[in-house]
Every structure is written in C-alpha cells, then in structure tokens.
Amino acid sequence: MLISMLLMLLVLYVPGWMAFLAVGFAALPALVLAPTVSVAWMCVAGIVYDLVGIPASIVTVFAPLAIATAAAVALRRLPGHASEPSFRLGESLSVPAACLYVAVGVVTCALLYLYQRTDMSAFIYQWDNDTHLSVIRAFADTQRMSTLHVGSYLTAGDLQAYPFGSASGYYPAAFHELCALVVLAANVTAPLTVNAAISVMGAVVFPLSMSLFVSELFDDDRMALYSGAVLCGLFPAMPYAGAIYGPVYPNIFAVSLLPVALALAFRLMRDKGSRHISAFAALVLALFALALVHPNALFSFGVICVPTLTVQVAREQRARGASARRSFLIAALVLLAFVALWVALFFAPPLRNVVSARFAPTSTVGDAMRSLLLLLPSSFLQSLGGGQPILFVLVTAGAVADLVKRRFPGLVATYVLLQIMCVVATSTFDWFKQFLTGFWYTDSNRLAAILAIVSIALAAEGVSWMAEGARSLAMRRSCRKATGTSASIACTVAALLVVTLEGYGVFPNEGGTLARLQYTLNGAYGDWNAYTVNERSAVRELKGIVGDDIVANSTYDGSLFAYGSDDVHMLYRYNDNLYDIDGKATDIADAQLIRTKLNEIAANPEVKAAAERLGVRWVAQLDTTHAIQEANGFYHAEDWAGIESVDDNTPGFQLAYQNGYVKLYKITAY
C-alpha cells in the first residue's frame, strides 16, 4: 500500500506545487494549495480524454501538466523575472509547523484507521461500497474516467449485460478517478487504493490544509497554530468516521481540501493588500476543484464564509467612515443576498433529488442537544457513544475568547449554525430539515465533518487563550519572561494531553469516542466483515477461470462486491434496488428471467435466449452462512430462485469450481 500512497502524493502535490510556484506563490503555501490544480486537471482531462478516445493513465493524465508546470517554473527563474512571492498567503506557516501537522496526522492514521490491520486490501462489506469499488474498477478496466459518464458497467461486455436502465451518468468521481489511476499504475486492487487514499487524506491532505487555514486565522498566534496540529487528530467526524459510515469517500476528499479554499477566502476577506488577480484566481480554482470532488463542498464553503464576510463588510464600511446603521444595513443586504441564493438553489430543479433526500431522525431534540455537549453531533458518533466533554469545553472557551477579542465572530456564528443544523438533522423529520440541511442529503454525518473544521480552529484558540492566561498569571508572580513562557507552554501541553487522553478513553473514564471508533474500524475491516478472507481468496480463483465473462449471481451472498474488489464481472453489482417505491421491478425483463428462472435454462427457450442476449456464461454461489439474507429486510428468496437453486444436478449446468461454500457452475445449455 505504501507505493500506492506515494503515487497519490506524487500526483496530488508535485504538478500543482510547480504550477503555484510558477505564478509567484511562496513554496510552502504553494505545496498546500497544490492538490487543487491536480484535481481540477485530472477531472477535466478525464472528460476530454473520454470524448476524444485517449486512454487515461497516470502518465497520459499528469505528464502534460508536469511538463508544462516545470517549464513555467524554469522560465520564472530566468533573469528579469520576479522571484519574490506575489501573494501573501501562509506567511505565518513555517515548515516545522506544517511538518508537525503531518506527523500528528500520520500517527492518528496509524492509531485509528490502520490499527491492527493485517490486510491492506480489506474493505467494509456494507452500504455504498458496492458502487464505490465497482466504479473504480470500471474506470480502470476501460481507462475512461469522465465524471459525466460514471457507472459500474463500462466495458463492452458489461454494457451488454447491464440489468437496469442507463448504465452511466454524472457523479462527482474525482476520488474514484484518483484511485483508478493508481490501480493501473501499481497493478493493485480497488479496495487497496481506497485504503491508501483515505490514509493519504487523513495523514497528509487534511492536516496540511488545516495548517494553512489555522495559520491564516491566527497569524500572530503561534500557540494556536501548533495546538491545531494535535487537535486535528481529535475530532472523529473527520475523516475516519466517513470511512465507515456510508462510506462517503467523495465527501472525505472534499472536506480534506475545503480548508485550502477557506484559507484563501479568509485571507482575501481580512487583508485588502491581498486582493489581486492571482489570489482570486487561486480561490476560483479551489472552488472549481471542490465542485468536481463533491458539489456540496461549495455549500459548506458558503456556510463557513458568509457569516465572516458579513461581519467583514460591516467592519470595512465602518473603517471608511460609514455610520453604524449604514454599515449594518449593507452587511444585512449581503447576508440577505446569500439567503436568497440559498432559497433559489433549494427550489432549483437540478438539485431536487439532492435536497429531497431524507435521513430518518435518530434521536429526540433533547438528546441531540445533550449529545452536542459530549461532542457527538452526528447519528454515527451518537451510536458510538463515549463523548469528549472536555474537548467541547475547550472549543467553547475558544468561541468565548474569539468574541472577547472580536477576532472572527462570524466563525463563532458558523459554529453555532452548524450545531443547530446537526441537531435538526438528527432529531427532526419535516420541511425545515430539508431546507436547512438538504444540500447535505439531511445527513448529520456530513455536517459533522464540516463542523470539525470550525471546531478545530476554535479549540486551538481556546488552548491559546488558556496559555495566555497562564502566562499572565505566572508573570504577576514573577517578573521573569522565561517563567511566563514556561507556564504558557506547560498549560498548552497539559490541555492537549488531557483532551487526547479523553478521546482515547484513558482519562477521565474508559470508552472515549476515539477509542470506540478505533475498535469499530478494526472490526468493520476485519472480523465483522461477512466477505471473509477465505471467500475472497476463492473469488480471486474464479477470476482465473471466467476471465471477463459475465457471471450470474445473487447479491445477498456477497458476490455484488466481487467485481469491485477482484474484477469478476458479476451480473448484479448493486443491492437493495430491485424494486421501486411502488413495488415494480427496476431491472430489465431479461435480467428478471435470469435471477428468477435461470435454473430452467435447459427446458425454457425464453430463459436461454435471455442469457444469450446478456452474455451470461457462468453462475456463482458464495457463502451465505453469515446471515446476509436474514440481516437485510429487502431479501426475498423468490427473487433469486433462478440462481440460488442451481446445484450439481440441475440440467444445463456443470460444476467448474468449488472451494468450501463457494461454487462456480458453467452454463452448458448453449
């Protein structure tokens, strides 16, 4: 997996870094901003290459960008060209601080996500992973990686066998394209690249992005900057909760990059001297990249920035000599304009399917509010339990400190707003919930990841405020500056140590949220996985027998993952979508014949013709002893009788392979 991680870091950071160096950004901020260039280029190249028929690979996608940016850097170094940075971004972010963020990110990733992991290609057998893994595999198989044509059935044989309606369509698939490129380059499986990608985002991308954002917020506060490195690893909502709930890989990728756009926006809002073309271009590029990774990141950006923009507009009006009333009115108009935009987008037809999604409430309003005090803002974190009340106090202290110092009251307002949104998402089920949280599918877990960004910043300010208080107290008792500095450092270390021990359940009581997440991740990727190691090993052997032929299967025995995980071209690769809300079958007539009557192929010409049209040549049966059917209310034996009832004595079939419960039959009826 290390090679896959290195490849991802290489393509995410090197070309983009050179691009920002070429336009005059300082080296360290350019490095942090680099993924925005690489992601935007990768997605656009995927669309263009698909249109003109160029196979996508790491070389064909990134070599042109790398060559162009290297040439641009070389030209900038020629005599007569400006060598000084043209944009003041990240001036307070030092290399040691950035390295500390990454170091803590690496340790956190090892403790939470990779803890006791023995199989780096393991994956979670549930929810959306059937689609995520299959899309990555389909991208790799075809080398066609357009976000406008995303699907699990993209090869010629798969398109012929597709059992539903349209085989492809738009989906924010930057995450999948990145993984597919690495699948091809390193010759590894899709699950391994997913694990590599989550590790890269948790260990490097998100911490580095946060380092730039925190440095922009507190450019004169080194204690807050360095504290932020530790605090980045203490909020379970981002990124690792998303790796088990959902999993929501595109959201993890988007939220990992979101602090980069926030850093640019906050610099532009608070520093008039930075408002020139390169700064605005960098922000537009970052927002474009976020939209390609996942469009709801733009709404997250707005929720965090608009309150601060409103406050900043009022402040600038006052600085120009406007009255308090006029300043307030202009700021209110700015806020009202964004509210109007929100309403317009909420009712926009293209977004109706998004905002109309509904997650059922998982708690009462009272319980949801009490959960906030334990720093459990989402349904998944509430199910984990534990809580981090001391960390919540630290975040609250930061919010109070910010209001006292009048630093970023808009950020405090965002914090309160996101908390309200989480309460509404977890405890209500009405129109207001759709309006307030619909752009995130009314999902509290996606909102909690955004809340983590703001909470990290405020907690860092809280640590700094406490350290400042300890320093002042020590200086009153001793006039020596060294004494005050020592007290400040000791207070910071103590505060960070306490909240770290709290998260991992060491202090003050057992069962911290991070410890519970660690246990849950370890189980979900290991012993709890119904798709066992032995079963998956047998599936890999099936690949050597069937090649790229279409294999009939029942999704409820685990075989729906076989294509995404190990490139066995199963007929059915999705779960729980056989019937619509009215009880009507969603798959085509030929596919319905296969899953209900394939066992009759020797005597039923209609079934035989359907199998030939879909190109079905084999039947696979996997282990059903893990209660997959019983655990899923959508399963009905009659839906899969044509596949599950095939045995050694069924006419028209020949047993070609058996390994324990795993069987493969060759269709001999034609």
N, C-alpha and C positions, 0 to 999 in steps of 0.2 A: 504493500500500500504506500510505502514511502516514495516510490518512484512516481506513482500517480499524484501524490500530493505535491511533489517537486514540479511536475509538469504543469499542474494547475497554477501554482505560484508563479512559474515562469511566464505563462501566457497571460495571467491576470496583471502582472506587475511590470515586466520588462518593457513591452512595447508602449504602454501608457505612460510609464515613467519617462521614457525618452521623448514622447510627444509633449509632455508638460515642460520638460527641460528646454525643448526647442522653442517654446513660446515664452520663456522667461521666468518660469516658476522656480523657486528655490528647491534644492534637491530633496529634502525630506518631505515637504508638503506635496511635491510632485509625485513622490513614491506613494503616499497615502491616497492621492487622487487617481492614481494610475488605473485601477480597475474600471473606472467609468469609461475611459477610452476603449479598453479592451472589450468590455461587454457590449458597448454600442457597436463597435466594429464587427464583432463576432455575429451579432444578431442581423445586422444589415447584410453582411457577407453571406450569411445563411440564406436569406431571402433572395438575394441577387444570384448566387450560385445555383439555387434551385430553379430559378427562371431560365438561366442560360445553359444549364446542364453540366456545370463544373462540380465534380465530386468534392465534398467538404472533408478536410482533414486538418490537423494542426498546422501542417506545412502550407497547404493552399490557403488557409484562412489567415494565419498570422504572419507568414513570411513577408507578404507585401507590406503589411503595416510595419513590421520590424525594420525592413529595409528603408522604407520612406522616413520613418522617425529617426533612424540612425543617421541618415543623410542630412536631415534637418538639424540635428544636434551638431554634426560636423560643420555645417555651414555657419551656425551661430558662433562657433569657436574661431572662425576666421577673423583676421584683423579688421577692425572697423565695425564689428557687430557688438551690440550691448552685451555685457557679461553679468551685470548686476540683475538680481531678480526684479521683475517688473510689477510684482503684485505682493503686497504684504499679507501673506497668509501663513499661519503657523509659526509666527516669529518667536513665540514662547515655547514651542515644542522642540525639545532637544533630543538628540539621538539616544542618550541614556533613558529619558522618559519613554520614548517610543519603544525601546528595547524592553523596558520593564512591563509595558502593556502586553507585548507579545509573549514575554516569558511567563507572566501570570496566565495568559490565555492558553499557552501550551500545557502548563501544569493543570489548569482546570479541565482542559480537554482530556488529559490522561486520567484524571480522577473521576470525572463524570461520564464521559462518552465512551472512552476506551477501556474503562476499568475492568480488569479480568477478562477482557475479550480474547478468545482463543482463535476465532475465525473472523478474519477481517472482511470476508465477503458475506457475513451473516446479515440478514435484514428482518424487518418486522413483518410478520405474516398477518396483516390486517389493513383495513380501511383503504386509503388511496394508493398504497404501494403497488397494487396491480397495474394501475395506469402509469405511475412514475417510472417504474422499471421497464415496462413494455415500450414506452415512448423512447427511452434512452436506447434500448436495444434496436428498435425500428430505425432510429436516426443512424445508428452505427451500421446496420445492415445495408441501408440504402445510400448512405453518405449524402442524404438530402435532409437538411436541417433548417427548414424555414418555419418560423413561428406562425406563418399564415397557413401552413399545412401540417398540422401536428396530429399524430394518431399512433395507435399501436399496431396498425396493419398498413404497412407502406410498401413492402416488396410486392412484386407482380403476383406471386402465389398467394400472398396474404390478402391482396385486394380482391382476387377471385373468390376467396373463401370468406370474406368479411360477412359475418352473420347479422349485422344490423343495417342501419341506413347509410349515412355519409361516413366515409372512412377517415376523413381528416377535416380539420378546420383550425381556426385561430385559437392559440393558447399561449400564455406567456412562458415560453420554454427555454429561456436563457440558461437556466440551471441544467436542463436536460441536454442542451447542446454542448455545454462545457463538459459534462460527464461523457457524452458520446464521443467527443473528440479524444478524450483520454482513453476510452475503451479501445478505440482504433490504434492510438499511438503506443499504448502499453500492452495491448493484447490481454486485457483483463475483463472481468465480468462487470455488468452494470451495478450490482449491489456493492462491489468493492469501490467503484468510483464514487458512488453516493456517500459511502462512509468516508472516503478521502475528502470529498467536497465539504461535508459537514465539519470534518476536523479542520480543514483549511479555514473555513469561515469562522469557526469558534475560536481557533487558536491564533489566527493572524488577521483576517479581514475585519471582523467586528472590533477586536481590541484596537487595531491601528486606526480605524475610522473614529472610534470613540476618543482616542488620544488627541486627534486633531480637533474634534468638537469641544472637548473639555478645555483644551488649550485656548480656543477662541473665546470660550465663555469666561475663563479665569486667567487671562494672560498675565496678570500681575500676582498670581497666587500659586506658587509652586507646590504648596502643601495640598491644595485641592487637585492640582494636576497629577501629582504622584499618588495621591489616595485613590483617584479614579481608576488606576491600574488594578488595584486589588478589588475594588468594588465592581468592576466589570465582570468578575467571576462569581459574584454572589447573588445574582438575580436569575433564578432558574428559568424564567419565562423566555429568556433569550440567551443562547439559541437552542439549547438542548431539549426543552420541553416540546418544541416544534418538530423534533426528530422522532418523537414517539406519538404525540397527539397529531392525528391526521394521516401520515406525516405531511407537513406543509413546507416542503423543501423550497419552492419558489419564494415563499414568504420569508424564510430564514435568509435566503440570499438577498432579498430586497432590504430587509431590516439591517442586515450587515453593512450594506452600502449607504443606508439612509443618513447616518451621522456625517458622511462626507458632504452631502448636499446641505445639511444643516449648518455645518461649519462655514461653508461658503456664504450661505444666506445670512447668518448672524454677523459675519464679518462685514458684509455689504450693508446690513441694517445699522450697525453701530459705528461704522468708520466711513465717513464721506470720502476720504482720500483714496479709498479702495474701489470707488465706483467708476471703473473704466471698462473698456470693451473686453479685455481678457478675462476679467472677473465674472462679468455677466455671461460670457461665452462658456466659461467653465461650469457655471451654475446650470445653464441651459443643457449642456452636455450631460451633467449629472442627473438632471431630471429626466432627460431622454433615456438614459440608461436604466433608471429606476422604472420608468414606464414599460420598458422592454422586459425587465425582470419580473415585475408584477405591478400592474396599474394602481392597485390600492395603496402603494407606497407614496403616490402623489397626494392622496388624501391624508395619509399620515404626515407627510411633509407640511401640508396646509394646517392641520390641527396643531402642530408644534410651532409653526412660524407665525401664523396670523395674529394670535394674541400679542406676541412680541412686536410684530410690525405695527399693530395698532398703537401700542404704547410708544414706540419709537417715533411714529408720525406725530403724536401729540407732543412729545419732547422736542422734536425739531421745530415744530410750529412755535412753541414757547421760546426756544432759543432765538428764533427770528423776530421775536417781539410781539407775537400774536397774544391776544388775551387768553385767559384760561378757558373762557366759554367758547371762543372760536377754535382753539386747539382741540377741545373736547369734541366739538361738533364735527370737525374734519376727521378726527380719528374714528368717531362713531360712523361716519359715512363710509370710511374704508372697511370697517367691520361689517357694516350692512351690505356692502357690495359683495363681500365673500359669502355672507349668509344667503344672498340672492343667488349666487353661483351654485351654492350647495343645493338649494331648492331646485334650481333648473336641472342640475345633473341628476338629482334624485328622481325627477319625473322624465328624464330623457329616455326614449325607447331603447337605445343600445344597452343601457345599464339596468333595465327592468329585471332581467334574470338574476343579476347580482344582488340588487337591493331587496328583491322579494324572497331571497333565501332566508330560511328560519331555523335557528337552533333553539330547541326547547329549553325553557328555564331549568336550571339545576339546583336552585336554592330559593329561599324567600328573600325579600328585600332586606329584612333584618339580618339574616345570616350572611348575606352578601356584604353588607356594611361591616359586620363584625370581622369577616374574612379580610377586609382591607387592612384592619388593624394588625393582622397577622401576616400581611404582605402576601395574601393568596387571592389575587384579583380575578383569576380565571377558573373555569369549571375544572380543568385538568389539575391545576395546582390545589384547588379545594379538595379534589378526590385524593391527592397525595397526602394532604394534611401536614402536620408539623407546625409550620409557621415561623416567621422571623420578626417578632415584635420589636426587638432591639434595633434591628435594621430599619424598621418602619419609623421608630423614634428618631433615628439618625437622619432619615430623609425629611421628616417633619422639621427637625432642627434646621436643616439646610433651607427649607422653604421659608421658615421664620427669619433666618439670617438674611436671605435674599430680599425679603420685604423690608427688613430693618435697614439694610444697606441700599435699598432701592436700585438693585443691580438689574435683574431681569424679572420684574413682577409678571410679565407676560408668560414666562416659563412656569411660574407658580400657577398661574391661571390654567395653563395647559395641563399641568399635573392634576389639578382638581377636576378639570373637564374629563380627562381620561379615566380617572377613578369613577366618576359618575357614569361614564359610558360602560365601564366594566360591570358596575352594579346593575345597570339596566339590562345589559346583555345576559347576565347570569340569572336574573330573577324575574324578568317580565316577558310578556308574550303579546304585545299589542303594536299598534301602528307607530307609536312614538319610538319603540325599539327599532323598528325598520328605518325610520327617518334618521335616528341618531347614529346607529351602528351598521346600517345596511351595506355601506361601502366595504365593510369587512365581513360580509355574509352574516351579520349579527353574531359573530363568533368572538367570545371574550378572550380566547387564547391568542388570537391575532392581535387584539387590542393590548393585551398584557405585554406582548413583546415590544410594542411601541412605548408603553408606559415605563418599561425597564430603562429605555434610553434616558428619559427625563429623570427618572428616579436615581440613576447612577450619577447624573450631574448634580442633582440637589443633595444627594448623600455626600458627595465629595465636598460640596460647600459646607455641609454640616460638620464634617470632620475638620475642615479648615477653621470654622468658627470656634469649635471647641478648642482646637490647638491655639488659636489666637487668645482665647480666654485663659488657658493655662499659662501662656507666655506672659500675659499682663499680670496675672496673679503672682507668678514667680518673680517678676521684675519689681513688684511692690515690696516683696520681702528681701530682695537682693538687687542691688543696682548693677550687677554684672550682666552684660549682654549674653554671655555664654550660658548663664543659668536660665534665662528666659528661652533661649534656643533649645536647650536640653529638655526643658519642661514641655515645649511645643512638640518636639519630636516624640517624647515619651507618651504624651497624650494621644498623638496620632497613631502610634504603633499599638497602644493599648486598645483604642477604639476599633481599629481594623482587626486586631486579634480577636476581640470579643465577638464581633459580628461574623467573623469567619468560623469560629468555633460554634457559634449558634447555628449557622447554616448547616454544618456537618454533624449536628446533634451531639457535640461534645460538651457544650455549656450553653445554657444553664440546665438543660434537660435533654434526654435522649430523643431521637427522632426528628432532627432538623429537616427542613424541606429539601436541602441539597442531598442529604444522606438518603432520603426516601427516593429522590429522583435517581440517584446513583443505583440504588437497589432495583428500581423499576426498569431502568435502561438495561442493566445487566441481565435481568430476567427476560425482558422482551426480545433481546437479541440472542438469548441463549436457551435456557431450559424451558421457558414458556413457549418457545416457538413450535407451533404444530407442524411446520415443514421441517422435519428432523434432518440431521446431518446425513444419516444413512439413506433417507428417502431422496434427498437432493443428490447424493452421490449416484444413486440408481438412475435418476433423471438424466444426469450427465452421460451415463452409458447409453441411454435411449437416443441421445443426440447422434452418437456414432452409428446407430442403426438406421434411423429415419432420415438423417440429413436435414434437408429443408422441406420435406413433405409435410402436408397438413395432417395433424393428429386430432381425432375426435376425443373430447374429454368432458368430464363433469367438473365444474368449477369448485364444487364443495369438497373435493378431496385434496385440494391444494394445488392442483395442476394449472390453475389460472396464472400462477407465478412462474411456471416453467419456461415460458418464452422470455420474459424479462430477466429472469435470473440466469438461465443457461441456454437460451437460444433454441429451445424446442418449440416448433411452430404449432402451438395448440389452437384449436378452432375457437374456443371461448377463453377470453383473457380478462373479462370483467366479471364482477359479481353483483348480485342484487339489482339487476336492471332488466330482468326478463319480462316484467310486466309494468305497464304504466299505471297511473293513478286510478284508471277506470278498469283495471284488471285485464287489459288487452296485451297480448304478447308483443314485444318490441322487436324480436328477431324475425328474419325473413322466413318464408314458408319452407324453403329447402333446409334451413338450419333447424327449424322446428321438427321436421321429419327425422333429421339426424339424431337429435337428442331424445326423441320420444320413441322412435321405431327403427333405429339403425340395426338392432338385433334381428330384424325381419328381412335384412337385405337379400338373403338368398331366395326368398319367396315373394318379395314385394318389388316389382319393377319400378314403382314410383320412388321408393327409398333408394334403390340402386342408381336411378337417374339423378336424384338429388345429390348423392355422394359424389358421383362423377362430375357434376357441374361445379361443386365446391372444391373438388380436388382432394377429397379425404381419402387417405390410403391406410391409415392406422387407427387403432383405438388404444388409449392409455387409461389405466386404472391405478390410482395411487392409494396410499394408506388412509383409511377412514376411521381408524381406531381412536383418533384424538377428538372425537365428538364434534367435528366441524359442522356436520348437519344439525345435530341437536342444539348447538350453540347459536344457530342462526335461524331466526324465525321465517326467513324467506325460502328456506329449503323445503321442497316437496318432492318426494321420491318419484312421482309420476312424471315430473318434468324431465328427468334424466334416465328414465327406464330403458331407453334405447341404447344407452352407453353402459350404465351400471349393471345391466342384466346379462351382458355378454360374458360367456365363460368358455371353458375348453371344449364344451360340447355344442356350442352354438354354430349352426351351419353358416358357411361363408366366412369363417374366421379361423386363423391359425395362430396359436401361441408362439410368439417370436422371442420373448424375453420374460424372465421372472426373477425377481430379487425380493424375497420376503413378500410383503403385501403389494409390491409394485409389479404390474403386469403390462405387457405390450402385445397386442394382437394385430396381425396383418390381415387386411381385408382381402380375401381370395375369391370373392364373388364376381370380380371382373378383372 
